[in-house]
Amino acid sequence: MDDLADFLRTRRARVRPESVGIRPDSRRRVTGLRREEVAHLSGVSVDYYVRLEQGRARQPSVQVLDALARVLGLDDVEREHLHRLARRVVGEPRRATSARPRPELLRVLELITDTPAFLIDHRLTVLAANRLGDMIYSRPAEGLNIARHLFLTEEGRALFADWENCTLDVVGHLRLAAGRCPGDRELAALIGELAMHSERFRQLWARADVRTRTHGRKAYHHPAVGHLELHQENFALPDVTGTELIIQSAAPGTAAHDNLRLLASLGATTTEARKDPVADRPEQAADGA
């Protein structure tokens, strides 16, 4: 299905007629606006707009796209996505790769010791994590794909306290990534896998919503320390397409801060426990001699 056409159809369906000055009509059968209404309000011909929604029109002008964005009530993220989808009709598809993080970035990650931190690519695969980041997922986080973990595993369903909203964020992020990197085969394979195995993913993907997140609440049901309500900041890296440094923190004096400290102490205890048997082996051997 043509992504531009799909996006226009889904955005049209969510616009309330009265919000653009069209009187409500009880006999109205269309959800949202009719095609001819969008065309009239945008200043384009009905035939041209129909061809846009059918994926048969050439690249629309910037002026047409801005008019459509205004009529459809798009926010800044959606407007950028609309322009990107329209521009990609011609030209070489963009293929994104996830480069290995620079050593300097990994060093910064390790300097963050009292709160979880991750490097995540545009496919939502963890490229690297600090010790508390690993502890959040109760496993080495590097290589973990958060979308797959969220939709396809029982552990992921149990871990994310606000699971339904997390699924909205993840699908919106992947929609944006697909628009930015249409030639990314790994991303396409991930989306296909999620669509094949998750009904929730299929439903959300069909809505064609796009989302970006710069900060906000992140809540977990952690199996070791219970409820963790953290604040997340996403820092986009300027030299790597789609890669972000994510830092999650809790305000001092809160239950979440106490639980983070407990999680850190459990991680330290686990690390020491792994070291002790090695250190004890010479003495045990001497005792047995």
N, C-alpha and C positions, 0 to 999 in steps of 0.2 A: 504494500500500500504506500502511496506517495506521502511522505511525511509532512510536506507543506499543506497538501489537501486535507490530510487527517487533522492537522493542527487547526486549520481554519474552521473545519466542520465542528470540532469539539468546542472551540471558543464561541462560535456562533450560537451553539445550543445552550450555553450558560447565561447569555445576556437576557435580562428581563426586559420585555418590550417597553414597559412604562419608564424604564430608566433612560430610554433614548427618545421619549416623547410620543410613543405609540400607545394609544388607548387599549386597555385590556378588552378582550373579546372572548366571551364564554364559548363561542363556536370555534375558537382557534385550536387547531390540532397539532401545530408545530411547537416543539420545545425550543424556546429561545426565539431568535429572529429568523424570518424567512430569507432566502438568498436575495430576493429582489429588494428586500428592506436594507440589507447590508450594502448592496450595490448602490442604491439610491443615497443612503447616508454617507457613503464613501466617495461619491462622485464618479463612479465607474459604470460602465454598461452592465446590464444583467448578464448578457452573453459572456462578457469577459470574466465576470466573477464566477459564473458557473464553470467556465473552463479552468479557472484557478482551482476550484474545489474538486474538479475531476482530474487534476494533474496534467491538463493539456495546454496550459498557457506558458509562454516564455517568461523569462525573468521579469517580474513587475518592477516598476520604477520605485525609487526611494519614496517619492511623494505618495504613490498608491499604497505602499506598505505602511507609511505613517498614518494615512487616512484610515486604513483598516484597523490598525492598532488602536486608534482613537475610538472608533465605533465599537470595537469588540472589548474595550475597557482593559487592555493589556497593561500589566505593570512593566517596570523597566526590564526585568529578567525575561518576561514573555516577549516584549518588543524586540530585544536583542536576538532572542531565539527565532522569531519570525523572520527578521532580516537575514539571519545566518542560513535558515532553511531555503530562503528564496535565492540567495547568492550561490548556493552549492549546486544549482542545476547544471552549471557548466564548470569545466576545469577539473583538475586532478583531485580525486578524493584525498582528504587528509588522513594520514595514517599516524596515529600516536603510538609511541612506545614508552614503556616505563623504565627509565634509565636507573641504574644503580645509584643510590644516594651518595653524594659526595662525602668523603671522610669528615669534612668540617661540619656537615649537617649532622652526621652521626654523633660527633663529639658534643654538639649542642644538645642533642637528645639525651645523652648520658649525663649532662650537667643538670638536667631537670630531675631532681631526685625525690621530691616530696609530693608529686602529683602525676597522674598518668599523662603520657605524651606519645604521639604516633606520627609517622610519616605515611600518608595514604595517597594512592594515585587516583586517576580519574575513573578507574574501574572499581574503586573502593577496595582495592587490595592493599593490605598493610605492607609497606616496604621495610619498615623498621619500627621498633617500639622500645621504650625504656622499661626498667624492671617493673614499675607499677602498671605500665600498660599491659605487660604480660600477665600480671596478677589479675587485672580486670577480666581477662578472658580465661583465666585458670590454665594457661598454656602459652607456649611461645607464640606471640601474635604475628610475627613476621610470616608472610605468605598467606595469611588468613584473608579470605574475601568476605567483607562484612555483609554484602548483599546476600551471598549464598548462605552465610551463617544465620542471617536474620530470617530468611524465607524457608530454608530447606532443612534446618536442624531443630531438634527439640531443645537443645542447649541454648540456641539463639532465641527461640521463642520465650524461654524461661528467663533469660538474662535481661532482656530489655523490658523495663517496667512499663514504658509507654509504647508497647509494640505497634499498635495501629498507626500512631503518628510517625513512628520511626519508618514504617513501610512507605508512608506518603513521602517522607524526605528522601528515602533511598531511590524510589522510582522516579521522582522528580529530578534527582541528581543524574541518574542514568539516562533519562531523556535528554537532558542538557548535554551530557557527554557524547551521546549518539549524534546529536546535531553538530557538535564541534568536531567530531572525529568519525565521519561516516565510513571511512575506509578501514577502521580498526576491527580486524577479524576476531581478535580475542574478546573485545567488548560485545560484538555481535553474537559470538558463541555463548557468552555468559547470559545475555538477554534471552537467547533461545532456550538455554537450559532452565532458567527461572520460569519462563513462560510455559515450558513443558511440564514442570513439576509443581507449580504453585498456582492455585486458582486465584488467590489474593493478588498475586503479581499480575496475572492476566487481566483481571478486572481493572487494576490501577493503570496498567500500561495502555489500555484501550481509551482511557480518559485523556491521554496526551498532555497531562499537566507537567510543567517544568518548575523546578525549585532550585534555589541556591541558599546555602546557609553560611552565615558569617559568625554567628554566635547564638547561644541559647541554652536551654535546660537539657541535661542528659541524665536520665535516671536508670538505675540498674537494680535488679534483684540479685545480689551477689550470693552465691551458695555458702561463702565462708563468713561474711560480715553483715549480710542482710541488705537493707535498703540503702542505696547510695544515690543521693540527688546532687549532681555536680553541675557546674557551669562550664560550657564548652566554648572555646574560641578557635576559629578556623583561620589560619594564616596561609594565603596562597603564595607559593614560591614563584618569584618572577622569572626564573630561568628554566623552569620545567613545566610543560603543559599539563595543567590539571592536578599537579601534586600539591598537597597541603600539609602543613604542620598543624596538628590538632593537640591542644592542651586542655585538659579537664581539671577543674579545681573546685575546692569547697571553701566557704568563708570560715575563718577561725571562730571557734566557739559553737559551731553547729554540730549536729549529730553526724552529718556527712563527713565533716572534718575529722571527727573522732574515729569514724569507721575507716576512713582512708589511712589514718595513722595505724589503726589495728591491722589493716590489710598489709601495710608496709612492714609491720613487725612480724606478721606471719610469713611474709616473703623472706625476711632476714633469717627467721628461725629455720625455714625450709632450706635455705642456702647453707647455713651452718651445719644442719643435720646431714647434708650431703657431704660436707667436708670432713666431719668427725670420723667416720669409719676409716677413711684413708689415713688420717693422722694417727689413729689408734692401732693400725696394723702392726707396726714394729714392736709395740709393747705386748700385743696379744701373742705375737710370735715368740717373744722372749719368755712370756709366762708359760707357753706350751712347751718350751725347750727343756 
